[in-house]
């Protein structure tokens, strides 16, 4: 009796555990993300540009053509195997070659390939035509974020860094993913106007990255030392998502792309607001900062850019060197640490941070020299960084 009660209790507890697990799974269930991936997606993402629509059509057409060829070839083969098998008394034919067959299996595939190429040519040529762009934006890949520079057109001069939202990284570290935009939410999306031709120039600061937004039909490698370009013209407003599509290091999964497409008035308002914010944040490079001011500023810069690798504790992890007690950080010659941030070191293991302003670099160095167990009392000024910037 005790054994049976124990068994029943075990069954009930197992059932409750399974029910709880199912409820928890249901609570974490995700939905299709408009402009991004869909649940159990088998086909392309819904197209938001003419090029993406053409790519989708070509994909479907080529799949049908290849499917029909497969059916025809294997159909004839299996028909011949079954219809002319030896058990039915058929004798094998004896011939060395057939001019007609040789011509047929040369001409027919040639015509098919030429036809498929002709179908794709117009779209492929259009994909590479970046002329007459109304807006030109440089996308620079960093380990592990995207830098955007508006080079030409409305918004010229605007710069921003697009980094994975801190809350998304916290959920990943805790192993508790939530939301339809998990690991796709960024702090600064790329904002562009609807209906305008946008040229994207890609390059990279450290290793090869790849700028990809499936809904736009765009994927372009970003290679250090090279400049490449692509383009898109969004046909509708909304949020569209992509990711770095080139394995670029240990944080590759945390390098999303978020493009926000807005109408013309909203874009003009965004440009105006962005310029005002840039003007308000512009630092006078000749300003002399106090130690406490620099530490406060540097803490924000560190948490936004450095903490992912060096940790909030400054202890580093694995191959990442600690900053707490670092000889370079504690060195009286501040130029050594400035050079590391400007130029990187260890073949890119420590990337260059030239994209940061002179004040931001000076602030984060001051912070590391006077935080954790480091108490040098040194203050690095923006002018010190300017002197070494090449």
C-alpha positions in Angstrom: 0.0 0.0 0.0 2.8 2.4 0.9 4.5 1.6 -2.4 1.4 2.3 -4.4 0.7 5.6 -2.6 4.3 6.6 -3.2 4.0 5.8 -6.9 0.7 7.7 -7.2 2.3 10.7 -5.5 5.3 10.5 -7.8 3.0 10.4 -10.9 1.0 13.4 -9.6 4.2 15.4 -8.9 5.5 14.6 -12.3 2.3 15.7 -13.9 2.3 18.9 -12.0 5.9 19.5 -13.0 5.1 18.9 -16.7 2.1 21.2 -16.4 4.2 23.9 -14.8 6.8 23.5 -17.6 4.1 23.8 -20.3 2.7 26.9 -18.6 6.1 28.5 -18.3 6.8 27.7 -22.0 3.4 29.2 -23.0 4.2 32.3 -20.9 7.5 32.7 -22.9 5.9 32.0 -26.2 6.9 34.4 -28.9 5.0 35.8 -31.9 6.0 36.8 -35.4 8.1 40.0 -35.3 6.9 42.5 -38.0 9.9 43.4 -40.1 11.9 40.5 -38.6 11.8 36.7 -38.2 8.6 34.8 -37.9 7.8 31.7 -35.7 8.5 28.5 -37.6 9.4 30.5 -40.7 10.0 28.5 -43.8 9.9 31.2 -46.5 11.6 34.6 -46.9 10.6 37.5 -44.7 7.8 39.7 -46.1 9.5 42.1 -48.6 9.7 45.8 -47.9 11.6 46.8 -51.0 11.1 46.2 -54.8 14.5 44.3 -54.9 13.4 42.0 -52.1 10.1 41.3 -54.0 12.1 40.4 -57.1 14.5 38.2 -55.2 11.5 36.3 -53.7 9.9 35.9 -57.1 13.2 34.6 -58.6 13.7 32.2 -55.7 10.2 30.7 -56.2 10.6 30.6 -60.0 14.0 28.9 -59.9 12.7 26.4 -57.3 9.8 25.5 -59.6 12.2 25.1 -62.6 14.6 22.9 -60.7 11.7 20.9 -59.3 10.3 20.2 -62.7 13.7 19.2 -64.0 14.2 16.9 -61.1 10.7 15.3 -61.6 11.4 14.9 -65.4 14.8 13.4 -65.0 14.0 11.0 -62.2 10.6 10.2 -63.8 12.3 9.1 -67.0 14.9 7.2 -65.1 12.6 5.3 -62.8 10.1 4.6 -65.7 13.0 3.1 -67.7 14.1 1.0 -64.8 10.7 -0.4 -64.1 9.4 -0.6 -67.7 12.5 -2.1 -69.2 13.7 -4.4 -66.5 15.3 -7.7 -67.2 12.6 -9.7 -65.5 10.2 -8.6 -68.2 12.4 -10.0 -70.9 14.0 -6.8 -72.1 17.5 -7.1 -73.5 20.0 -4.3 -73.1 20.7 -2.2 -76.1 24.2 -2.2 -77.5 25.4 1.1 -78.9 28.6 3.1 -78.4 27.3 6.7 -78.9 24.4 8.7 -80.2 24.9 12.1 -81.9 21.3 13.1 -81.2 21.6 12.3 -77.5 25.0 14.2 -77.2 23.5 17.2 -78.9 20.3 17.1 -76.8 22.0 16.9 -73.4 24.4 19.7 -74.4 21.8 22.1 -75.9 18.9 21.6 -73.5 20.9 22.3 -70.2 22.6 25.3 -72.0 19.2 26.8 -73.0 17.9 26.3 -69.5 20.9 27.9 -67.8 20.8 30.8 -70.2 17.1 31.3 -69.6 17.5 31.2 -65.8 20.4 33.7 -66.1 18.4 36.0 -68.2 15.6 36.0 -65.6 18.0 37.0 -62.9 20.2 39.5 -64.7 17.9 42.5 -64.4 17.6 42.0 -60.6 21.3 41.4 -60.1 22.2 44.5 -62.0 19.7 46.6 -60.1 21.1 45.3 -56.8 24.5 46.7 -57.7 23.3 50.1 -59.0 23.9 52.5 -56.2 23.8 55.6 -58.4 21.5 58.6 -57.8 21.1 57.8 -54.1 19.2 60.5 -52.1 20.9 59.6 -48.8 24.3 58.0 -48.2 25.1 56.4 -44.9 28.4 54.6 -43.9 27.9 51.5 -41.8 31.1 50.6 -39.9 31.3 47.2 -38.1 32.9 47.1 -34.7 33.3 44.2 -32.3 30.4 44.2 -31.6 28.2 47.1 -32.7 27.5 49.2 -35.8 28.5 52.8 -36.3 26.5 54.9 -38.7 27.7 58.1 -40.4 25.2 60.1 -42.5 27.5 61.3 -45.3 25.2 62.9 -47.8 21.7 64.1 -48.0 19.3 65.2 -45.3 20.9 64.4 -42.0 24.4 64.9 -43.2 26.9 65.0 -40.4 24.8 62.9 -38.0 26.8 60.1 -36.3 25.5 57.3 -34.0 26.6 54.0 -32.5 24.0 51.2 -32.5 24.5 48.7 -29.7 22.5 45.8 -28.3 20.1 47.1 -25.7 21.5 46.5 -22.2 18.3 44.8 -21.1 18.6 42.2 -23.9 22.1 41.3 -22.8 21.0 40.9 -19.2 18.2 38.5 -20.3 20.8 36.5 -22.3 23.2 36.3 -19.4 20.4 35.2 -17.1 19.2 32.6 -19.6 15.6 34.1 -19.5 14.8 35.3 -23.0 11.6 37.4 -23.3 9.9 39.4 -26.0 9.4 39.0 -29.8 12.5 41.2 -30.4 14.9 39.2 -28.2 18.5 40.0 -29.1 17.3 42.4 -31.9 16.5 45.5 -29.8 19.2 48.2 -30.0 19.7 51.5 -28.2 20.1 53.6 -31.3 18.3 52.3 -34.5 19.3 53.5 -37.9 16.5 56.0 -39.0 15.8 56.5 -42.7 12.9 58.1 -44.7 10.4 55.9 -46.6 10.4 55.9 -50.4 14.0 57.3 -50.8 17.0 55.5 -52.3 19.4 54.9 -49.4 23.0 54.0 -50.3 24.8 52.0 -47.5 28.6 52.1 -47.6 30.1 49.3 -45.6 33.5 48.9 -44.0 34.8 47.5 -40.7 37.2 48.6 -37.9 38.5 45.2 -36.8 37.4 42.0 -38.5 35.0 41.1 -41.3 31.3 41.8 -40.5 28.2 41.7 -42.8 25.3 44.2 -42.9 22.1 42.2 -43.6 18.4 43.2 -43.5 16.4 40.3 -45.1 13.2 42.4 -45.6 15.2 44.8 -47.8 17.0 42.1 -49.7 20.3 43.5 -48.6 23.5 41.7 -47.4 26.9 43.3 -47.9 30.2 42.3 -46.2 32.0 45.0 -44.2 35.7 44.4 -44.6 38.6 46.2 -42.8 40.5 48.4 -45.3 37.9 48.1 -48.0 34.8 50.1 -48.9 31.8 48.3 -50.5 28.3 49.5 -51.0 24.7 48.4 -51.4 21.3 50.2 -51.4 17.6 49.9 -50.6 14.4 51.9 -51.0 11.9 51.0 -48.3 8.3 50.9 -49.7 6.6 51.1 -46.3 7.2 52.5 -42.9 8.0 50.4 -39.9 10.8 48.6 -38.0 13.0 46.2 -39.8 15.6 43.9 -38.3 18.7 42.1 -39.3 22.0 40.9 -37.9 25.7 40.7 -38.6 25.8 37.7 -41.0 29.6 37.1 -40.7 31.0 35.2 -37.8 33.0 38.0 -36.1 34.0 36.8 -32.7 32.5 35.8 -29.4 29.9 38.5 -29.3 28.7 37.8 -32.9 25.2 36.9 -31.6 24.9 40.3 -29.9 25.3 42.5 -33.0 21.8 43.2 -34.3 20.7 45.7 -36.9 17.5 47.8 -36.5 16.4 50.1 -39.3 13.5 52.4 -38.5 11.7 53.6 -41.6 9.6 56.7 -41.1 7.7 59.2 -43.3 9.3 62.4 -44.5 8.0 64.8 -41.7 9.0 62.3 -39.0 12.4 62.0 -40.5 12.9 65.7 -40.8 11.9 66.0 -37.1 14.3 63.3 -36.1 17.2 65.0 -38.0 16.4 68.3 -36.3 16.2 66.7 -32.9 19.4 64.8 -33.4 21.3 67.8 -34.5 20.2 69.8 -31.5 21.2 66.9 -29.2 24.6 66.7 -30.9 25.1 70.4 -30.4 24.1 70.1 -26.8 26.5 67.2 -26.2 29.4 68.8 -28.1 32.4 69.1 -25.8 34.8 71.9 -25.9 38.2 70.1 -26.5 40.0 72.9 -24.7 37.9 72.5 -21.6 39.8 71.4 -18.5 37.9 68.8 -16.5 38.0 68.1 -12.8 38.7 64.6 -11.6 35.2 63.9 -10.2 33.6 65.2 -13.4 35.8 62.9 -15.6 35.1 59.9 -13.4 31.4 60.4 -13.6 31.5 60.8 -17.4 33.9 57.9 -17.8 31.7 55.5 -15.8 28.9 56.0 -18.4 31.3 55.5 -21.3 32.7 52.4 -19.7 29.4 50.8 -19.0 28.2 51.4 -22.5 31.3 50.2 -24.4 33.8 48.4 -22.2 31.9 46.4 -19.5 30.8 43.7 -21.9 34.4 42.4 -22.2 36.3 43.8 -19.2 33.2 43.3 -16.9 31.8 45.9 -14.5 34.3 44.7 -11.9 37.3 45.4 -14.2 38.5 41.9 -13.7 38.4 40.8 -17.3 37.5 37.2 -18.3 39.5 34.5 -20.1 41.7 36.2 -22.7 40.4 39.6 -21.8 42.9 41.3 -19.6 41.8 42.9 -16.3 41.9 46.7 -15.9 42.0 46.5 -12.1 45.7 46.5 -11.3 46.7 46.7 -14.9 50.3 47.9 -15.4 49.3 50.1 -18.4 46.4 51.6 -16.5 48.6 52.4 -13.5 51.5 53.7 -15.5 52.3 57.3 -14.9 52.7 57.8 -18.7 49.0 58.2 -19.6 49.9 58.2 -23.3 50.4 54.5 -23.3 46.7 53.8 -22.4 45.5 56.5 -24.8 47.5 54.8 -27.6 45.8 51.5 -26.8 42.3 53.0 -27.1 43.1 54.8 -30.3 44.9 52.1 -32.1 43.9 48.8 -30.4 46.4 46.1 -29.7 47.0 42.3 -29.8 46.0 42.0 -33.5 42.5 43.4 -32.9 41.7 41.4 -29.7 41.5 44.9 -28.1 39.8 46.9 -30.9 40.4 50.6 -31.7 37.9 53.0 -30.1 38.6 56.0 -32.4 34.9 56.3 -32.9 34.6 57.7 -29.4 35.1 61.4 -29.0 38.3 62.8 -27.5 36.4 63.7 -24.3 34.9 60.2 -24.0 38.3 58.5 -24.4 39.8 60.9 -21.8 36.9 60.2 -19.5 37.0 56.4 -19.7 40.8 56.3 -19.1 40.4 58.6 -16.1 37.7 56.4 -14.8 39.8 53.2 -15.1 42.8 54.9 -13.5 40.7 55.9 -10.5 38.3 53.1 -9.9 38.2 49.7 -8.3 41.6 49.3 -6.7 43.3 51.8 -9.0 43.9 55.1 -7.2 46.4 57.0 -9.4 44.7 60.4 -9.0 45.5 61.1 -12.7 43.2 63.1 -14.9 43.4 62.7 -18.6 42.1 65.7 -20.6 40.7 65.8 -24.1 43.7 67.7 -25.3 45.9 64.7 -24.3 43.9 62.5 -26.7 43.9 65.1 -29.5 47.7 65.2 -29.3 48.0 61.4 -30.1 45.0 61.0 -32.5 46.3 60.3 -36.0 
